[in-house]
Amino acid sequence: MPPHHPIFGHLLITNKTLSKLPRDAHAHYLPSQLGLAYSKLGPVYYLDMWPFAPPFLVAISPTVISQFTQAESHLDNHPGIRKYLLPITGGGDLASLKGDEWKRWRKIYNPGFGAAHIQTLIPTIVEEIGVFVEILKEHALRKDVFAFDEAAINVTMDVIGRVALNHEFHTQQHPNPMTTALRSQLRWCSFGAEPNPFDYMNPLKPLVHWYNARIMNNYMTTVLEERYSSSSSSPSPSKPSTTATSIEASNNNNRSKKWKSKAVVDLAYAEFQSSSPQAPNESFAKAALPQMKLFILGGHDTTATTITYLFHLLSNPSHSHHLRKLRKEHDSVFGSNPADAAEKLKENPALLNQLPFTLAVIKETLRLFPVVTAPRAGEKGHYITTDEGVRMPTEGCLVWSCHHGLHRNPNYWPRATEFVPERWMVEEGDELKPMKDAWRPFEFGPRACIGRELAVTELKVVLVLSVRCVMVRGAYGEWDELHGRKGRKEVEGERAYQIQLGSARASDGFPARAELVDWGGNEEG
């Protein structure tokens, strides 16, 4: 581990390391920065953060991370996750539950996020992303600098509303009280182990939490209770609702009838009825409330961030050959006219499965810019074994699977800091072939992200509908000049460094310009 002070532990070292970064830089840069400062630091080590946080057991080795995430004796999520999510979900969400209760609800919600079901939702996803593309085109015509992060968040909010609840937030058209309150709440959430203790000591925080939670709960409770208001009825909306009070339960006495709705919450309701046939609908509505808020949070935030970094990487002039290859793949599957892609996808959603390079671009973007980490709670008697055979106790520790440190580690990734989508398409034996379990943006094991299939599907649709007709490029130079940004503005040479705001979002909202593309199959674009 790094040099340890007898009184201050590792506080001085971590503070010195973080002081070299912009003040809002994400904490997941810490392991890689420590590795640069202490070249002999291995991939597994302790950090003594007393009295502000429990000791950290940092892991950036895929074999070690697998031991506490994928093994039968995997560790549960750290209590800090529940602390972070509590102001949003109110507790009782899948990320906070443990043991049999977690297994029960995970089983109930799994069908709604399965690959087969997500494919049936592609027409809905296409509709919302079509609105997003038109908004980008409007920005291109206006030739303005805009916060691309905002546009990406709005579209993913609308997608998850349709997918999870069959409910239209219309966030892309105008502010929505539920989504506005959730985003405000995110700015006031803390894990309890931040390097800067003032991040979670603000005296105004309880008041803000109460105010935003009240708005979110009133909105979502109305949606769910009206959807499941009668114990003798099942929801069967033929069209998505447009306001929180417009969802009506059908008067259908046959509780086993299949519904027209394909929303995740309705499939979960069917599973709930199957396992608890005598339970009133109201009990499901109450239990679904924290899950729906969690899905709306996770379903919009991480995907929006990845959309931002997809455009950031593809718009880099040094990556123009990747962009051309991506566009040509879309030509080969959807035809040379980009305007036809949306209807073809609605008619045949399985076309998304014919895009290996598109998937490679997505996976490489998630490798370079992972959006979350995986903190677990150490347990008495639970040890992890390093690659050198050293057993390390986890009791009392925050066991930190740091994806950023792992994904950019040259010990596990050839050309670690380069954007090389082709690494995901090489044969076994090629030096670029990714190491087993080294790519973990969604984590693996029982606690893996339930929304992985939805996220990847959504990202594919975004690329298919956009890159042949409109492109987005960062405009940080203009933004810095306009706002007089001073001080440190880059991390590891990257102006679009990641900050902590829910997921690891792009700094300053990713100021950008949009440009219309006249793609003819051979142009530079």
JOGILIN-V899621 format. One record per pair of residues at least 4 apart in sequence whose C-alpha atoms are under 8 Angstrom apart, sorted by the first residue. I is the first residue (numbers start at 1). GAP is how many residues later the second one is. If there is no record, write none. Layout:
# JOGILIN-V899621
i:I gap:GAP
i:I gap:GAP
This chain:
# JOGILIN-V899621
i:1 gap:40
i:1 gap:41
i:1 gap:44
i:1 gap:45
i:1 gap:46
i:2 gap:8
i:2 gap:32
i:2 gap:36
i:2 gap:39
i:2 gap:45
i:3 gap:7
i:3 gap:10
i:4 gap:4
i:4 gap:5
i:4 gap:6
i:4 gap:44
i:5 gap:4
i:5 gap:5
i:8 gap:4
i:8 gap:42
i:9 gap:38
i:9 gap:39
i:9 gap:40
i:9 gap:41
i:10 gap:4
i:10 gap:37
i:10 gap:38
i:10 gap:39
i:11 gap:4
i:11 gap:37
i:11 gap:38
i:11 gap:39
i:12 gap:4
i:13 gap:4
i:14 gap:4
i:14 gap:16
i:14 gap:20
i:14 gap:181
i:15 gap:4
i:15 gap:180
i:16 gap:4
i:17 gap:4
i:17 gap:13
i:17 gap:16
i:17 gap:17
i:18 gap:4
i:18 gap:5
i:18 gap:12
i:19 gap:4
i:20 gap:468
i:21 gap:4
i:21 gap:467
i:21 gap:469
i:21 gap:470
i:22 gap:465
i:22 gap:466
i:22 gap:467
i:22 gap:468
i:22 gap:469
i:24 gap:475
i:24 gap:476
i:25 gap:4
i:25 gap:466
i:25 gap:472
i:25 gap:473
i:25 gap:474
i:25 gap:475
i:26 gap:472
i:26 gap:473
i:26 gap:474
i:26 gap:478
i:27 gap:167
i:27 gap:168
i:27 gap:473
i:28 gap:345
i:28 gap:374
i:28 gap:375
i:28 gap:376
i:28 gap:377
i:29 gap:4
i:29 gap:375
i:29 gap:376
i:30 gap:4
i:31 gap:4
i:31 gap:27
i:31 gap:371
i:31 gap:374
i:32 gap:4
i:32 gap:372
i:32 gap:373
i:32 gap:377
i:33 gap:4
i:34 gap:4
i:34 gap:7
i:35 gap:4
i:35 gap:5
i:35 gap:6
i:35 gap:7
i:41 gap:4
i:43 gap:15
i:43 gap:16
i:43 gap:17
i:43 gap:18
i:44 gap:13
i:44 gap:14
i:44 gap:15
i:44 gap:16
i:44 gap:17
i:44 gap:342
i:45 gap:12
i:45 gap:13
i:45 gap:14
i:46 gap:9
i:46 gap:10
i:46 gap:11
i:46 gap:12
i:47 gap:8
i:47 gap:9
i:47 gap:10
i:47 gap:11
i:48 gap:6
i:48 gap:7
i:48 gap:8
i:49 gap:4
i:49 gap:5
i:49 gap:6
i:49 gap:7
i:50 gap:4
i:50 gap:5
i:52 gap:141
i:52 gap:143
i:52 gap:145
i:53 gap:139
i:53 gap:140
i:53 gap:141
i:54 gap:139
i:54 gap:342
i:54 gap:343
i:54 gap:344
i:55 gap:341
i:55 gap:342
i:55 gap:343
i:56 gap:341
i:56 gap:342
i:56 gap:343
i:56 gap:344
i:57 gap:337
i:57 gap:340
i:57 gap:341
i:57 gap:342
i:57 gap:343
i:58 gap:341
i:58 gap:342
i:58 gap:343
i:58 gap:344
i:59 gap:5
i:59 gap:6
i:59 gap:340
i:59 gap:341
i:59 gap:342
i:59 gap:343
i:60 gap:4
i:60 gap:5
i:60 gap:341
i:60 gap:342
i:60 gap:343
i:60 gap:345
i:60 gap:346
i:61 gap:4
i:61 gap:345
i:61 gap:377
i:62 gap:4
i:62 gap:344
i:62 gap:374
i:62 gap:375
i:62 gap:376
i:63 gap:4
i:63 gap:324
i:63 gap:374
i:64 gap:4
i:64 gap:320
i:64 gap:321
i:64 gap:322
i:64 gap:323
i:65 gap:4
i:65 gap:336
i:66 gap:4
i:66 gap:5
i:66 gap:371
i:66 gap:378
i:67 gap:4
i:67 gap:7
i:67 gap:317
i:68 gap:5
i:68 gap:6
i:68 gap:7
i:68 gap:308
i:68 gap:316
i:69 gap:5
i:69 gap:6
i:69 gap:374
i:69 gap:375
i:69 gap:376
i:69 gap:377
i:69 gap:378
i:70 gap:4
i:70 gap:374
i:70 gap:375
i:70 gap:376
i:71 gap:374
i:75 gap:301
i:75 gap:302
i:75 gap:303
i:75 gap:304
i:76 gap:22
i:76 gap:300
i:76 gap:301
i:76 gap:371
i:77 gap:4
i:77 gap:18
i:77 gap:19
i:77 gap:297
i:77 gap:298
i:77 gap:299
i:77 gap:300
i:78 gap:4
i:78 gap:297
i:78 gap:298
i:78 gap:299
i:78 gap:300
i:78 gap:320
i:79 gap:4
i:79 gap:17
i:79 gap:298
i:80 gap:4
i:80 gap:111
i:80 gap:112
i:80 gap:113
i:81 gap:4
i:81 gap:14
i:81 gap:15
i:81 gap:110
i:81 gap:294
i:82 gap:4
i:82 gap:9
i:82 gap:13
i:82 gap:14
i:83 gap:4
i:83 gap:107
i:83 gap:108
i:83 gap:109
i:84 gap:105
i:84 gap:106
i:84 gap:107
i:84 gap:108
i:85 gap:4
i:85 gap:5
i:85 gap:6
i:85 gap:104
i:86 gap:4
i:86 gap:5
i:87 gap:98
i:87 gap:102
i:87 gap:122
i:87 gap:123
i:87 gap:126
i:88 gap:94
i:88 gap:97
i:88 gap:98
i:88 gap:125
i:88 gap:205
i:88 gap:206
i:89 gap:4
i:89 gap:200
i:89 gap:201
i:89 gap:202
i:89 gap:204
i:89 gap:205
i:90 gap:200
i:91 gap:5
i:91 gap:199
i:92 gap:4
i:92 gap:5
i:92 gap:195
i:92 gap:198
i:92 gap:199
i:93 gap:4
i:93 gap:197
i:93 gap:198
i:93 gap:201
i:94 gap:8
i:94 gap:11
i:94 gap:12
i:94 gap:197
i:94 gap:200
i:97 gap:4
i:97 gap:5
i:98 gap:4
i:98 gap:5
i:99 gap:4
i:100 gap:4
i:101 gap:4
i:102 gap:4
i:103 gap:4
i:104 gap:4
i:105 gap:4
i:106 gap:4
i:107 gap:4
i:108 gap:160
i:108 gap:161
i:108 gap:163
i:108 gap:164
i:109 gap:4
i:109 gap:155
i:109 gap:156
i:109 gap:158
i:109 gap:159
i:110 gap:4
i:110 gap:340
i:111 gap:6
i:111 gap:153
i:111 gap:156
i:111 gap:157
i:112 gap:5
i:112 gap:6
i:112 gap:151
i:112 gap:152
i:112 gap:153
i:112 gap:155
i:112 gap:156
i:113 gap:4
i:113 gap:5
i:113 gap:151
i:113 gap:337
i:113 gap:338
i:113 gap:340
i:113 gap:341
i:114 gap:4
i:114 gap:339
i:115 gap:4
i:115 gap:338
i:115 gap:339
i:116 gap:4
i:117 gap:4
i:118 gap:4
i:118 gap:335
i:118 gap:336
i:118 gap:339
i:119 gap:230
i:119 gap:231
i:120 gap:142
i:120 gap:229
i:121 gap:4
i:121 gap:42
i:121 gap:141
i:122 gap:4
i:122 gap:223
i:122 gap:224
i:122 gap:227
i:122 gap:335
i:123 gap:4
i:123 gap:222
i:123 gap:223
i:123 gap:224
i:123 gap:226
i:124 gap:4
i:124 gap:35
i:124 gap:38
i:124 gap:39
i:125 gap:4
i:125 gap:34
i:125 gap:38
i:125 gap:333
i:125 gap:336
i:126 gap:4
i:126 gap:216
i:126 gap:219
i:126 gap:220
i:126 gap:335
i:127 gap:4
i:128 gap:4
i:128 gap:27
i:128 gap:30
i:128 gap:31
i:129 gap:4
i:129 gap:26
i:129 gap:30
i:129 gap:332
i:129 gap:333
i:129 gap:336
i:130 gap:4
i:130 gap:212
i:130 gap:335
i:131 gap:4
i:131 gap:24
i:131 gap:41
i:132 gap:4
i:132 gap:19
i:132 gap:20
i:132 gap:23
i:132 gap:40
i:133 gap:4
i:133 gap:332
i:133 gap:333
i:133 gap:337
i:134 gap:4
i:135 gap:4
i:136 gap:4
i:136 gap:334
i:136 gap:378
i:137 gap:4
i:137 gap:333
i:137 gap:377
i:137 gap:378
i:137 gap:379
i:138 gap:4
i:139 gap:4
i:139 gap:5
i:139 gap:6
i:139 gap:7
i:139 gap:374
i:139 gap:375
i:140 gap:4
i:140 gap:330
i:140 gap:373
i:140 gap:374
i:140 gap:375
i:140 gap:376
i:141 gap:374
i:141 gap:375
i:143 gap:370
i:143 gap:371
i:143 gap:372
i:144 gap:369
i:144 gap:370
i:145 gap:330
i:145 gap:334
i:145 gap:366
i:145 gap:367
i:145 gap:368
i:146 gap:365
i:146 gap:366
i:146 gap:367
i:147 gap:4
i:147 gap:362
i:147 gap:363
i:147 gap:364
i:147 gap:365
i:148 gap:4
i:148 gap:160
i:148 gap:361
i:148 gap:362
i:148 gap:363
i:148 gap:364
i:149 gap:4
i:149 gap:155
i:149 gap:156
i:149 gap:159
i:149 gap:357
i:149 gap:360
i:149 gap:361
i:149 gap:362
i:150 gap:4
i:150 gap:359
i:151 gap:4
i:151 gap:21
i:152 gap:4
i:152 gap:152
i:152 gap:153
i:152 gap:155
i:152 gap:156
i:153 gap:4
i:153 gap:147
i:153 gap:148
i:153 gap:151
i:153 gap:152
i:154 gap:4
i:154 gap:17
i:154 gap:18
i:155 gap:4
i:155 gap:16
i:155 gap:17
i:155 gap:149
i:156 gap:4
i:156 gap:143
i:156 gap:144
i:156 gap:145
i:156 gap:147
i:156 gap:148
i:157 gap:4
i:157 gap:12
i:157 gap:14
i:157 gap:22
i:157 gap:139
i:157 gap:142
i:157 gap:143
i:158 gap:4
i:158 gap:10
i:158 gap:11
i:158 gap:12
i:158 gap:13
i:158 gap:14
i:159 gap:4
i:159 gap:141
i:160 gap:4
i:160 gap:5
i:160 gap:135
i:160 gap:136
i:160 gap:139
i:160 gap:140
i:161 gap:4
i:161 gap:5
i:161 gap:6
i:161 gap:7
i:161 gap:8
i:161 gap:135
i:162 gap:4
i:162 gap:5
i:162 gap:6
i:162 gap:78
i:162 gap:101
i:163 gap:4
i:163 gap:99
i:163 gap:100
i:163 gap:101
i:164 gap:99
i:164 gap:100
i:164 gap:101
i:164 gap:128
i:164 gap:131
i:164 gap:132
i:165 gap:98
i:165 gap:99
i:165 gap:100
i:165 gap:101
i:165 gap:127
i:166 gap:73
i:166 gap:74
i:166 gap:75
i:166 gap:95
i:166 gap:96
i:166 gap:97
i:167 gap:73
i:167 gap:74
i:167 gap:75
i:167 gap:76
i:168 gap:72
i:168 gap:73
i:168 gap:74
i:168 gap:75
i:169 gap:7
i:169 gap:10
i:169 gap:73
i:169 gap:74
i:170 gap:4
i:170 gap:5
i:170 gap:6
i:170 gap:72
i:171 gap:4
i:171 gap:5
i:171 gap:8
i:175 gap:4
i:175 gap:5
i:176 gap:4
i:177 gap:4
i:177 gap:38
i:177 gap:39
i:177 gap:42
i:178 gap:4
i:178 gap:37
i:178 gap:38
i:178 gap:41
i:178 gap:42
i:179 gap:4
i:179 gap:37
i:180 gap:4
i:181 gap:4
i:181 gap:31
i:181 gap:32
i:181 gap:34
i:181 gap:35
i:182 gap:4
i:182 gap:30
i:182 gap:31
i:182 gap:34
i:182 gap:115
i:183 gap:4
i:184 gap:4
i:184 gap:28
i:185 gap:4
i:185 gap:23
i:185 gap:24
i:185 gap:27
i:185 gap:28
i:186 gap:315
i:186 gap:316
i:187 gap:314
i:187 gap:315
i:188 gap:17
i:188 gap:20
i:188 gap:21
i:189 gap:11
i:190 gap:4
i:190 gap:9
i:190 gap:10
i:191 gap:9
i:192 gap:5
i:192 gap:8
i:193 gap:4
i:194 gap:5
i:194 gap:6
i:197 gap:4
i:198 gap:4
i:201 gap:4
i:204 gap:4
i:205 gap:4
i:206 gap:4
i:207 gap:4
i:208 gap:4
i:209 gap:4
i:210 gap:4
i:211 gap:4
i:212 gap:4
i:213 gap:4
i:214 gap:4
i:215 gap:4
i:216 gap:4
i:217 gap:4
i:217 gap:72
i:218 gap:4
i:219 gap:4
i:219 gap:25
i:220 gap:4
i:220 gap:24
i:220 gap:69
i:221 gap:4
i:221 gap:64
i:221 gap:65
i:221 gap:68
i:222 gap:4
i:222 gap:22
i:222 gap:23
i:223 gap:4
i:223 gap:21
i:223 gap:22
i:223 gap:24
i:224 gap:4
i:224 gap:5
i:224 gap:61
i:224 gap:64
i:224 gap:65
i:225 gap:4
i:225 gap:57
i:225 gap:60
i:226 gap:19
i:226 gap:21
i:226 gap:22
i:226 gap:23
i:227 gap:8
i:227 gap:20
i:227 gap:21
i:227 gap:22
i:228 gap:5
i:228 gap:6
i:228 gap:7
i:228 gap:21
i:228 gap:53
i:228 gap:54
i:228 gap:56
i:228 gap:57
i:229 gap:4
i:229 gap:20
i:229 gap:52
i:229 gap:53
i:230 gap:4
i:230 gap:19
i:230 gap:50
i:230 gap:51
i:230 gap:52
i:231 gap:49
i:231 gap:50
i:231 gap:51
i:232 gap:19
i:232 gap:20
i:232 gap:21
i:232 gap:22
i:232 gap:23
i:233 gap:16
i:233 gap:17
i:233 gap:18
i:233 gap:19
i:233 gap:20
i:233 gap:21
i:233 gap:22
i:234 gap:15
i:234 gap:16
i:234 gap:17
i:234 gap:18
i:234 gap:19
i:234 gap:20
i:234 gap:21
i:234 gap:23
i:234 gap:25
i:235 gap:13
i:235 gap:14
i:235 gap:15
i:235 gap:24
i:235 gap:26
i:235 gap:31
i:236 gap:13
i:236 gap:14
i:236 gap:23
i:236 gap:24
i:236 gap:25
i:237 gap:4
i:237 gap:10
i:237 gap:11
i:237 gap:12
i:237 gap:13
i:237 gap:23
i:237 gap:24
i:238 gap:22
i:238 gap:23
i:241 gap:5
i:241 gap:6
i:242 gap:4
i:243 gap:4
i:256 gap:14
i:259 gap:7
i:261 gap:5
i:262 gap:4
i:262 gap:5
i:263 gap:4
i:264 gap:4
i:265 gap:4
i:265 gap:23
i:265 gap:27
i:266 gap:4
i:267 gap:4
i:268 gap:4
i:269 gap:4
i:269 gap:15
i:270 gap:4
i:271 gap:4
i:272 gap:4
i:272 gap:5
i:272 gap:12
i:273 gap:4
i:273 gap:5
i:273 gap:6
i:279 gap:4
i:279 gap:5
i:280 gap:4
i:281 gap:4
i:282 gap:4
i:283 gap:4
i:284 gap:4
i:285 gap:4
i:287 gap:4
i:288 gap:4
i:289 gap:4
i:290 gap:4
i:291 gap:4
i:292 gap:4
i:293 gap:4
i:294 gap:4
i:295 gap:4
i:296 gap:4
i:297 gap:4
i:298 gap:4
i:298 gap:153
i:299 gap:4
i:299 gap:152
i:299 gap:156
i:300 gap:4
i:301 gap:4
i:301 gap:201
i:301 gap:202
i:302 gap:4
i:302 gap:69
i:302 gap:70
i:302 gap:201
i:302 gap:202
i:303 gap:4
i:303 gap:152
i:303 gap:155
i:303 gap:156
i:304 gap:4
i:305 gap:4
i:305 gap:66
i:305 gap:198
i:305 gap:199
i:305 gap:200
i:305 gap:201
i:306 gap:4
i:306 gap:59
i:306 gap:60
i:306 gap:63
i:306 gap:65
i:306 gap:153
i:307 gap:4
i:307 gap:152
i:307 gap:155
i:308 gap:4
i:308 gap:198
i:308 gap:202
i:309 gap:4
i:309 gap:56
i:309 gap:60
i:309 gap:197
i:310 gap:4
i:310 gap:51
i:310 gap:52
i:310 gap:55
i:311 gap:4
i:311 gap:160
i:311 gap:161
i:311 gap:162
i:312 gap:4
i:312 gap:160
i:312 gap:161
i:312 gap:162
i:313 gap:6
i:313 gap:52
i:313 gap:106
i:314 gap:5
i:314 gap:6
i:314 gap:8
i:314 gap:9
i:315 gap:4
i:315 gap:5
i:315 gap:8
i:315 gap:156
i:315 gap:157
i:315 gap:158
i:316 gap:4
i:316 gap:157
i:319 gap:4
i:319 gap:100
i:320 gap:4
i:320 gap:204
i:320 gap:205
i:321 gap:4
i:322 gap:4
i:322 gap:99
i:323 gap:4
i:324 gap:4
i:324 gap:198
i:324 gap:199
i:324 gap:200
i:324 gap:201
i:325 gap:4
i:325 gap:32
i:326 gap:4
i:326 gap:31
i:326 gap:32
i:327 gap:4
i:327 gap:140
i:327 gap:141
i:327 gap:194
i:328 gap:4
i:328 gap:193
i:329 gap:4
i:329 gap:26
i:329 gap:28
i:329 gap:29
i:330 gap:4
i:330 gap:5
i:330 gap:25
i:330 gap:134
i:331 gap:4
i:331 gap:5
i:331 gap:6
i:331 gap:7
i:331 gap:190
i:332 gap:4
i:333 gap:18
i:333 gap:21
i:333 gap:22
i:334 gap:4
i:334 gap:6
i:334 gap:7
i:334 gap:10
i:335 gap:5
i:335 gap:6
i:336 gap:184
i:336 gap:185
i:337 gap:4
i:338 gap:127
i:338 gap:130
i:338 gap:131
i:340 gap:4
i:341 gap:4
i:341 gap:123
i:341 gap:124
i:342 gap:4
i:342 gap:123
i:343 gap:4
i:344 gap:4
i:344 gap:5
i:345 gap:4
i:345 gap:5
i:345 gap:6
i:345 gap:7
i:350 gap:4
i:351 gap:4
i:352 gap:105
i:352 gap:108
i:352 gap:109
i:355 gap:4
i:356 gap:4
i:356 gap:69
i:357 gap:4
i:357 gap:64
i:357 gap:65
i:357 gap:68
i:358 gap:4
i:358 gap:102
i:358 gap:105
i:359 gap:4
i:359 gap:97
i:359 gap:101
i:360 gap:4
i:360 gap:61
i:360 gap:62
i:360 gap:63
i:360 gap:64
i:360 gap:65
i:361 gap:4
i:361 gap:60
i:362 gap:4
i:362 gap:94
i:362 gap:97
i:362 gap:98
i:363 gap:4
i:363 gap:58
i:363 gap:61
i:364 gap:4
i:364 gap:55
i:364 gap:56
i:364 gap:57
i:364 gap:60
i:365 gap:4
i:365 gap:5
i:365 gap:54
i:366 gap:4
i:366 gap:5
i:366 gap:75
i:367 gap:37
i:367 gap:40
i:367 gap:41
i:367 gap:72
i:367 gap:73
i:367 gap:74
i:368 gap:36
i:368 gap:39
i:368 gap:40
i:368 gap:49
i:368 gap:51
i:369 gap:35
i:369 gap:129
i:370 gap:33
i:370 gap:34
i:370 gap:71
i:370 gap:134
i:371 gap:70
i:371 gap:132
i:371 gap:133
i:371 gap:134
i:372 gap:31
i:372 gap:69
i:372 gap:131
i:372 gap:132
i:373 gap:27
i:373 gap:28
i:373 gap:29
i:373 gap:30
i:373 gap:31
i:373 gap:68
i:374 gap:26
i:374 gap:27
i:374 gap:28
i:374 gap:29
i:374 gap:69
i:375 gap:23
i:375 gap:24
i:375 gap:25
i:375 gap:26
i:376 gap:22
i:376 gap:23
i:376 gap:24
i:376 gap:25
i:377 gap:17
i:377 gap:19
i:377 gap:20
i:377 gap:21
i:377 gap:22
i:378 gap:4
i:378 gap:16
i:378 gap:17
i:378 gap:18
i:378 gap:19
i:378 gap:20
i:378 gap:21
i:379 gap:15
i:379 gap:16
i:379 gap:17
i:379 gap:18
i:380 gap:13
i:380 gap:14
i:380 gap:15
i:380 gap:16
i:381 gap:12
i:381 gap:13
i:381 gap:14
i:382 gap:11
i:382 gap:12
i:382 gap:13
i:383 gap:8
i:383 gap:9
i:383 gap:10
i:383 gap:11
i:384 gap:7
i:384 gap:8
i:384 gap:9
i:384 gap:10
i:385 gap:4
i:385 gap:5
i:385 gap:6
i:385 gap:7
i:386 gap:4
i:386 gap:5
i:386 gap:6
i:394 gap:4
i:394 gap:5
i:402 gap:4
i:403 gap:4
i:403 gap:37
i:403 gap:38
i:404 gap:4
i:405 gap:4
i:406 gap:6
i:406 gap:32
i:407 gap:5
i:407 gap:6
i:407 gap:9
i:407 gap:31
i:407 gap:32
i:408 gap:5
i:408 gap:8
i:408 gap:9
i:409 gap:4
i:409 gap:7
i:410 gap:4
i:410 gap:5
i:410 gap:6
i:412 gap:4
i:412 gap:22
i:412 gap:23
i:412 gap:26
i:413 gap:19
i:413 gap:21
i:413 gap:22
i:414 gap:17
i:414 gap:18
i:415 gap:5
i:421 gap:4
i:422 gap:4
i:423 gap:9
i:423 gap:10
i:423 gap:11
i:424 gap:9
i:424 gap:10
i:426 gap:4
i:426 gap:6
i:426 gap:7
i:427 gap:6
i:428 gap:5
i:429 gap:4
i:434 gap:4
i:434 gap:5
i:435 gap:4
i:440 gap:4
i:442 gap:6
i:442 gap:7
i:442 gap:10
i:443 gap:4
i:443 gap:5
i:443 gap:6
i:444 gap:4
i:444 gap:5
i:451 gap:4
i:452 gap:4
i:453 gap:4
i:454 gap:4
i:455 gap:4
i:456 gap:4
i:457 gap:4
i:458 gap:4
i:459 gap:4
i:460 gap:4
i:461 gap:4
i:462 gap:4
i:463 gap:4
i:464 gap:4
i:465 gap:4
i:466 gap:4
i:466 gap:5
i:467 gap:4
i:467 gap:50
i:468 gap:49
i:468 gap:50
i:468 gap:51
i:469 gap:47
i:469 gap:48
i:469 gap:49
i:469 gap:50
i:470 gap:44
i:470 gap:45
i:470 gap:46
i:470 gap:47
i:471 gap:43
i:471 gap:44
i:471 gap:45
i:471 gap:46
i:472 gap:40
i:472 gap:41
i:472 gap:42
i:472 gap:43
i:473 gap:39
i:473 gap:40
i:473 gap:41
i:474 gap:36
i:474 gap:37
i:474 gap:38
i:474 gap:39
i:475 gap:4
i:475 gap:35
i:475 gap:36
i:475 gap:37
i:475 gap:38
i:476 gap:4
i:476 gap:19
i:476 gap:34
i:476 gap:35
i:476 gap:36
i:477 gap:4
i:478 gap:4
i:479 gap:4
i:479 gap:32
i:480 gap:4
i:480 gap:5
i:481 gap:4
i:485 gap:4
i:489 gap:6
i:490 gap:4
i:490 gap:5
i:490 gap:6
i:490 gap:7
i:491 gap:4
i:491 gap:6
i:495 gap:12
i:496 gap:10
i:496 gap:11
i:496 gap:14
i:497 gap:9
i:497 gap:10
i:498 gap:6
i:498 gap:7
i:498 gap:8
i:498 gap:9
i:499 gap:5
i:499 gap:6
i:499 gap:7
i:499 gap:8
i:500 gap:4
i:500 gap:5
i:501 gap:4
i:505 gap:4
i:506 gap:4
i:517 gap:8
i:518 gap:7
i:519 gap:4
i:519 gap:6
